[in-house]
C-alpha cells in the first residue's frame, strides 16, 4: 500500500455532517449528536475509499484572522454574529452544532486522529503548510474551492472535493482544474481573486467573471502580468478601466486569497493503525456515553482495516 497523507478540512466536514444527517438520534441527555455521528461516518468512508496511512484533522484556530480582515474588512463579515474586543470574532454557527464541537474534538482524539490548528490562521493555512511540506502523496478533503490552488500532480497533491455530497466525491487534479476553469492550479488563486467570492466577502473585479479571468490568465500568465497589461494599454479600454477601479482591492486581495504555506507547524507523523483493546476502550465508552453507536463502530473498523 502506498503511503498517503489525508488532510481533513474539519469544519467543512462537520458542517456538512450537521446539515446532512437528520437530528433524530440523540445522546441520553437529549443533546444533538448528528454532526459527531456524521463526521465519524465521513471518516469511515474516506478511510475505506482512499486508504490513507496518515490522517490529520486541520482546525480553524481563527476562522477570520484579523490580518486578513485588516486587508479586506468585508472578509467573511456577513458570518459574524458577535464581536468581542481582543478576541476572535464569533461565527454564526447553529447552537445544536456549536454544542457538538467539543465532542467532535474528543471523538477524533479517541480514534487516534490528531488535530492541528495554528494561532491567527485558518484550517486552510494549516492544510497549505502541511501539503507543501509533505514528503508523501497528499489527499486534501474539503468542500472549499480555495484549496484547489494546492493541487499539484507533480507532487501528487490532490483534492477530494465534497461539494456534491459524500456519495459523489470528486478527485480534483491538474486536469480537472484546467478543464473546468481554463487555468492551472498555480493560477487558481489569481483566478479566484479576480472572480471574487460573495460567500467570503471578496468583491472581485467588477465585470470580470470566470471566463474573462481565465482568458486574461491564459494571455498574461498571472495577476501581476494582467495588471501591467492593463496599465500599459494592452487591454481594451473598458477592461483597463475595470482593473484601475479595482486597484486598491487587487493590492491586498492576493494575500487574503492565497493560503499560507510556511507556518511553523510540524505534522505528528502518526500512522493510521488498528487500536488495541486498551486504546479502543475510551472510544467505546465515549460512544456509549453519547449514543454514537454504529458510527463509532464503522470509524474504528475502517481505521483497523488499514492499520
N, C-alpha and C positions, 0 to 999 in steps of 0.2 A: 504494500500500500504506500503510495506517495505521500510524504508529509505535506500537510496543508494547514495553514493558519486561517481560522474563521474569526472575523471581527464583527460583532453584533452592534448595530446602531440601536441600542437598547430601548430608548424612549420611542423611537419609530415603531418598534415591535410591540411594546406593551400598550401603546395607544391602539395599534391595530388589533391586539388581542382584546382589549376592553370593548371596542366597538363591534368586534366580530363574534364574540362569544356571548350568548344570551345570559343575562344575570338571573338565572333560575336556581342554580345550586349555590347555597350559602354556607358559610362557616357555622359551627354550632352556636355561636353568639349572634348569628344573624347578619354578620358582616359580608359584604360582597367579596368574592374571590375569583370572579370571572377573568380578570386580567392576569392574575397569577396562573390560573389553570391554563388559560390560553397561551401564555408565554411558555409554559412548560411543554405544551403540545407543539408549539412552534420549534422549540429547541429539539424535541424528539424528531420532528420531521426533517429539520435541517441536517441533523447528525446522520439520520438514516439515508438521506439522499446524497449528501456530499462528503461524508466520511472524513471530517476534519480530524487532524491529530492534535490540534490545539484550538481552544476557543477562548476568546476574551470578550466580556461584556463591556463595551465602551460607554461611558456615562457622561451626561451633561452636568458637570460640577457648576457650570454657569451657562444657562441656556441662552442668555442675551448679554454677552460680555460688554462691559462698559466701554472698552476701547473700540468695539465695533459701533456702538451707539454714538460715541463721540464723533466718529467719522460720518455716519449716516443716522441722524436721530430717529428717522422713521423705521429703522431696522426692527422688525418684529413688534413694533409699538402697539399694533392692534390686538396683540395677545396678552398685553399687560393688564392685570386687574388690580394690582396694588404696588405702590412704590414705597419702599421703606428706606429712609435715608441711611446710607452706609452699608446697605445690604443689597444683594441681588434682587432685581425686580421679581415680583411674584407672577408666575404664568397662569393663565386661565386653564385650569385642569378640573374636570368634574370631580366633585367631592368623593364619590364612590371609587374613583381611580386613585385620587391623591392618597386616600387611606390605605390603599394596597401597595404603595411604593415601598415602604419599609419591608413588607412581607416579600415583595419581589426580590429585593436585595438579599434577604435571608434565604429564600429558596435557591437563588443562584449560588449562594455560598455553600449550602449543604450538598448541592450536587457537584461541587468542585469547579464551577466556572468563576474565574477571578473577575472582579470589577475594577476598571481603571478609569479614573477621571483626571482632570488637571484644573487647578485653580485658574479662574478667569478665562476658561476656554470651554468650548462645546465638545460634545462627543465627536463631531466631525473632525475636529482638530486632533483628538486622540487617535482616531482612525487614520487620519492622514499621516501622522508621525509613525505609527506602528506599521502601516502598509509600506511606507517609504524605507523604513529601517529593516524590514523583514528580510531574512535570508532564505526564505522558503516561499512557495506559492501562497497567494492570499485570496480568500473569498470575503468580500465586504457585503454584509446583509443589511439592506436598507430599502426604504421607500422614497428616499430623497435623491432627486436627480443631481443635486450639487456634487455628490460624491462620484459622479461619472468622470470628473476631472482626474481621478486617481487611477482609472483603468489604464493598464499598460500590458499589452500582450507580450512584450519583450521580457518583462519580469514576471509574467503570469499572475498579474493582479486583475481580478475581475469583480464585477458587482453582481450579486444575486438580488435582483430587483423584485420587491414585494408589492409594488403599487397595484398590480392587477389581482392580488389575492394570493393566499398561500397555496391554493390549488392551481395557480397559473404563474408560477415563478419563472422569471426570465434571467438567463445568464447574459450579462452585458459585457461585450468585448470591444476591441477597437473597431471591428467591422460593424457591430451593432450601432455604435455612435455615428460612424461615418455614413452608414446607410440611412439612419433616421434623421440626422441633423445636417449632414454635409460637412462636418468638421471632425478633426481629430480630437481624441481625449485631451491632448496638450493644449488645444484651443478652446476647450469647453468652458473654462472659467471666463475667458473674454467674451465668448458667445453669450453666456448667462448674464454677464454684466450689461451687455447691450440690450438683450431681450428684456431684462428685468424680471421680477417675480413678486406679484402682489401678495402672495402668501408670506413672504419675508419682508414686505415693506420696501422693496427695491424698485424704484420707478423705471429704470432702464433709460434708453434713449428714445424720446418720443418719435414715433413714426418708423422705428426700426424693429421689425419683427424677426422671427426665426429665419425666414428665407433671406431677407436682406442682410441680416447679421452673418449668416453662413457665406453669402456671396462676397461680402466685404472681406471676411477672413480668408477665403479662397484666393482673393486677389492681392491682399496686402499682408497676409501672414499672421498678424496679431493686432491687438488693440492699439499699441503704440504706432504700428505702421499705418493703421487706418486713420488715426488722429493726425499723423504727419501728412498723409494724402489729403485729408480734409483741409488742413491749414495751407497746403501748397496749391490748392485749386485742382487737384487731380480727380476729385469727386464732383458730382453735379452741384450746382449752386444750392439746391434745396437740401441735399444730403449734407453738404458742408455746413449749412446753417443749423441743421439738427445737432450736429456734433459740437458746434460752437455754443449752442444753447445749453447743452448738457455738460459743458466743460467742467464745472465745479463738481458735479456728480462723478464724472469719469476720473477726476484727480484722486478720488478716495475710494470709489467702489471696488476696484480690483483687490484692495487689501481686505475688504469685507467679504467678498465672494470667494476668494481663494482660501482653501483650508490650510491651516498651519501644518507644516511637516517637520518641524525641528524642535518640538517640545522636549524638555529634559525628563523623559519617562522611559522606563525600561519594561519590556514585556516580561512577564514572570516565567515564561517558558514551561508552564505546567502542562504536561501532556494529558490528553483525554485517556482515561483509564477506568476500568471497572472498579467500583467501590468495594472494599472488603466489608464484611458484616459490621465491623466496628464503625466504619465511616458511613455505612448506609443507615445505621440506626437513627442518627439525627434527622436524616431526610424522611424516613418513615414516620418518625414521631411528629415531625412538622406537618407531614401530610395528614396524619390522623387528627392532630390538633385543629387544623384549618380546613379539613374536608377537601383536600386536594386530590385524594383518591387516585383514579386511573391516570390522571395527567402526570402525577409524580412517578407512577409506575412506568409509564411509557418513556418518560425522560431518562429514568435510571436504566431502563432496558436498552434504550438506544445508545447511551454512553457506554454501557457494558459491552455492547456488540463491537465497538471499535477499540475497546481498552486492551 
